[in-house]
Amino acid sequence: MMKVKVGIVGCGNISGIYMQNLSTMFANTEVFACADIVSERAEAAAEKYGIPHVWTTEELLASPEIEIVMNLTTPIGHYEICKAALLHDKHVYVEKPLSLSLEHGEELTRLARERGLMLGCAPDTFLGAGLQTCRKLIDDGFIGDPVAATAFMLNHGHEGWHPDPEFYYQEGGGPMFDMGPYYLTALVTLLGPVKTVCGMAKTSFLQRTITSAPKFGQTIDVKVPTHVAGTLEFASGPVATMITSFDVWDSTLPRIEIYGSRGTLIVPDPNTFGGPILFKPAGGEGFAEIPVLHNHAMNSRGIGVADMAACITSGNIHRANGELANHVLEIMHAFHTSSESKRYAELVTSCERPRPLAPGLIQGIVD
């Protein structure tokens, strides 16, 4: 199988699992080069994961051998590097969110369309065994007609464990922009696009003290809402309640539940690839675990890039695509704008539900 050469820009905390999987898990990708603003970080990554080339970002973008540029920089760098890669006629896959602003998200999706290029965006966890099995159960009518959903992500933030937690409390951070993409991408995959959002948001702690190494004791000024709650109305009819928070020490709330006319489906953590999946039919006595029907149940980050690589050859639309990511970006902004205006936010973007993966594919192959 021909391998598509991938160049990775940004060798920080999240890059390792991508480098590992794109080099060893998937049969159609090869990490050919990496770049980082801290050259020592790129050199260390190249040595650890056997990456042939360490280049500057400019050299990587200009290389005729690179077909996909993977942008793993912090959110503030997503727009500029993605735009530069598209202008160099590269397909692009970026960590979430697609960009900081709605205008930049729309510009990137438009630029990719105009140049006949693929624009992709994390998360790709919805392509894992757990969420793909949930997708099949819903599509096959297992729960009847979906009528409602809940989605909850509550913790106390990143300053207690992340080595560089500051950007989680700056523009492009906060619980909605950091973790919201996992939950919203899962919901859109399962239920379709959203048409209306009603949100309320607050910042409970104006400063945070870092308790992780190497910045123990430093103070962070919080510049974004850290508790965001609201309601989503889907174009297909269901209504969902959602909370994302960095202000909560602990919670027993579920991750995602989908309520149908024939029963309730408990969806696994959308920041993972496997199960468990639980189902209770109408009138049933308890929840039973449903076995996953798909592969990629372990940490398979990079499957979205492998799918993009497959679509370069097949001509199909890749699943973790820019239209999906741009719609999720607008939903996240809508929670904040609705809170500020005290009005419903009517969305202007939409997207197609990504094609489901076939059950039982061989690990490492994306169809």
N, C-alpha and C positions, 0 to 999 in steps of 0.2 A: 504494500500500500504506500502511495506517495505521501510523504510527510510535508505538511505546510510549515514553513519556517515562521516562528513567532519571535518578535523582539519585545522585551519587557522593560518598561520605563518605570522605575520606582522599586527599590529592593528593601522595603521596610517590613513591618511586622507580618503582614498578610501574604507577602510574596512567596514565602517558602513553600507553602502547600501547592500553589499554582506551578511553581518551577518543578517541584517533584512530580506532580500528576501529569503535566504536559510533556514531561520527559520520559515517564515510565508507564503511566496508566493507559494513555490513549494512543492508538496505533497510527493516527494520522497527523500528529503534531510533533514539532521539535522546537525547543527553546534554543534559538540560534545566537542570540545576543541579549545583553542586559545593560542598563544604564541607570545611574543614580546621581543626584546632586552631590552626594558624598561618595567619591570614587572608591574609597576603601570598602564601603558597604557592597558595591557592585562586584568588586574583585573577590570578596569573601563569598558572595552568593555563587559566582561563577565557579569558584574552586569547589564549593560544597556540592553543587548540583551538576557539575560537568558541562557548563555552558561554554561554547567555544570562544565567544568574543565578548569583551568588555569595551563598550564604546561610549562616547558622549551621546546625549539625546539627539543632537543634530546629526551625528554620524549614523545613528540607528535609523532615524527617519529617512535619511537619504539613501540608505542601502537598497540596491535593486533586488537583493535576495530576500529581504523581509517582506512577507505578504500580510501578516497581521501584526499590528502594534497593540500591545496590551498596556494600558495606562493604569498603573497601580499607585499613583501619587495620591497625596491628600486631596480632599475635595476642591480646595482652592485652585489646584492645578489641572483639574479635569478638562475644563473647557479649552484652554489654550493649547494643551498638548493634543487633545483629540482633534481640534481644528487643524493644527499643523500637520498631523498625520494624514488626515483626509486630503489636505492640499498637496501632500506628497503621494497621493493616489494609493494609500494603504487602507485596508480594512482595519477597523478599530474595535477593540473591546475594552471597556473601562470599568473600574470598580464603581460601586454605587456611592452617591447618586450620580446621574448622568451629568449634571452640572449644578451650579448653585442657583442660577436664575432660570425662570421660565423662558425668557428671551433667548438665552444661550442654548437651552435644550432644544428649542424649536429650530434655531439656526443650525445646530449640528445635524438634526434629523433631515432638514431640508438639504443641507450640503451633501450629505451621504446619498440622498435620492438623486440629486442633480448629477453627481459624479459616478453613479452606478456602483457605489461601494456599500459594504455592509458595516453598520454601526451596531455594536452590541453592548450590553451593560449587565453587570451583576445586579442582583444575585442570580445564580443558576441553580440554587438549591431546589427550585420547583421542578427540576428535571430529575431529581433523585427518586429512589424507589418509593419512599413514603408518600410524597405529594402526587406522584404520577399514579400510584394506586388509588389515592383518594379521587383524583380526577376521573379515573375509569369508573369507580363506584358511582359517582354522581352522574356521569354521562350515560351510564347503563341503567339509570333509574333506581338504583339500590335504595336511596333515601327518599324517593318520590320527588316532588317538586321542591327545590330549595326555597325556603320562605324567609330565613333570617340567619345571622351569624354573629359570633363574638370573636374578638381578637385582643389579647392582652400581652404586653411586654413591660414588666415592672422590675426594676432593680435600682441600685444606688450609684450607677455610673461607673466610670473607668479609672478614677484617680487612685483607687486602692490596688490596682493590678497592672495597668498599662504603663510601659516605659515612657511614653510621650502622650499623656492624656489631654494636653491643652486644647487641641483642635476639636475635641468632642464638645467643647463648650463655646466654640466660636461659630461664625456664620458657616452653614453647611453641616453643623453638628447638631447636638441635641438628640433626644430619643427618637423623634420622628424621622429625622434625616439619617440617623445612624442605623436604627433597627427597623424603622417603618418600611423600608424597601422589601425586607424579607416577608413581612406580614401582608403588605399590600400586593406584592407580586403574586403571592400564594392565593390571595382572595380573588384577584383578577383572573388568574389562571383557572380557578375553580368555578367562579360565578360570572365572569365577564366584566366588561368595563363599568366604571362608576359614572353616574351623571350628576349627583348632588352631594355636597359635604356640608355638615354643620359641626363646627369645632369650638372648643374653649381651651385656652392654654395659659400657663403661668410659669414663673420662675420662682421657686421656693427658696433657694439659697443663692445669694448674689456672689458668693465666693466659695471656692472649694480648696481644700488643702490636700496636696499630693502625699500619699503614704506609701507609694511604690518607689523602687529604685529605678533610675539613679537620681531622681529629682525630689526625693523625700523632703517634706517640709515646705516646699515652694507653694505659693498661693496662685490660684487661677481665678480671674475675673470672668464670671459667667455672662455671656452676651446673647444667649438664646433661651427660649422656653424649655423647661426641663420636665414639665408635666403637661401632656397634650391628650385631650379626650374629645370624643365626638361620635358622630353618626354618619354612615355612608348609605346612600341609596343607589343601588345598582340598576343599570338600564334594563336588566332582565327581571327586575321586581324585588328581589330580596333587600332587606335593610340590615345593616351590620353596626354593632357598637364596638368601638375601638379605644383603647388606652395605651399610650406609650409613656414611660416615666423613668427618669433617673433620680426621683425623689423618694423612692420607696425602699425600705430596708429588706422587706421580704413579703411574699404573697403566696397564696394557694390558688389563685385564679388559673384557669387553663390557658393554653396558648391560643388555639383556634378551635371553635366548634361550629359546625354547620348544621342547621336545623331544617329538616325536610318534612314533607307531609306524611312520610312513612317511617320516620325515625331520626335519630341524632347521630352524627358522625363526629368523633373527636379526632382532630387532625394533629399529626406530630409537630414538634417544634420546627418552624419553617427555616430556622438557621441550621438545620441538620438535613441529612439526606435519607435517613431510614425511618423506622417506626418509633413507637408503636401506634397503630391505628385501632380505634375502638368504635364499636357500633352497637346501638341499642334500638331495636325496632319498636314501632308503636305498639304499646301493650306488652312489651317484653319485660322480663324481670330483672335484667341487669345488662351491663355492657360486656360484649365479647370482643376479643382481639381478632382483627382481620389480618391474615398474613399478607406481606407485600408481594406483589405480582411482577415487579420489575427488578432489574439489577441496579447497581449504583446506590447501594444502601450505606456504604461507608463515606468518609469525607471525599467527595468527588469534585471539589472545586476545580474549575477548568473545563467541565463538561460543556458549558456554554461556548467556550472557544473551540472545542473539538467539534461541536455541532456546526459552528460557523465554518470551520475548515471543511467539513463534509459538504456544506452547501456551496462552497466555492466551486466544487466539482459538479454537484448535482443540479445547481441552479434553484434549489428550493429556498424558501424563506427561513432563515435561522430563527430559533425559538426565542432566545433572550435578546430580542431585537430593540432597536432604538425607539420605535413607536410605543412598545410596551413600557420601556423605561421612561419615556417622556410623559406618558399618561400617569405613571406612578409619581413622577416629579410634580405634576400639576396637582395631584391629589394631596401630596404632602404640603405643598404651599397653601392649598385650599383650607386645610385645618387652621393654619396660622392666620390667613386673611379673613376667614369667617370669624375667628375669635376677635380679631382687631375691629372688624366692622359690625359685629353683632348681627350678621346676616348670613343666610344660606349662601354658599358658593356654588354656582352653576358652572360645570366644567365645559371647556371648549374642545379639549382633546378627547380622543377615543383610541381604541386599538382592537385588533382581532385577538381572540384567545389563541395562544400559541398551539401549534399542532401537538397532540400528545405523542409521547414515545410509545413504541410497540412494547408490550409486555415480554419479558424473558430474553431481551437482547443479551448477547455475550458481553461480559464486562470488558470495557475498553472500546466498544464499537458504538457509534451513534448513527442512527438511521434517520 
